[in-house]
Amino acid sequence: MKTLKIKDGNFVRTSDDKSWEWLEDSDAIKQRIKHRLMLWKGEWFLDQNQGIDWINIFEKPFSMRKLTSEVVKALKKDEYVDKIEEINIVPDYNKRSLLIKIKVLSGSAYLDISKEFKD
């Protein structure tokens, strides 16, 4: 897989500013999965079922089971994720942040991916 590199919501230019930076293979898949986790359900106009239902997840009372289930559903929809090996979700209530660490099998490679969400 090959895709344009995205940082802070923008495409990244090369150091000489003459072209775009590209990601390939496992780096491209990691970026794809991180963006899948950030996508709100219903946000993408081409497929309203893609993304995570963040609004319902953070209704009170908060349910770690519901969050984990939504993350698993989102990952299973990705054609490059063959198997979910591990999911670790760490909320920090004081900092109002959430760290999602996952390990997936993609092809013959195991990928470790971390994404932190902050208020």
Order of alpha helices (4+ residues) and beta strands (2+ residues): beta-beta-beta-beta-alpha-alpha-alpha-beta-beta-beta
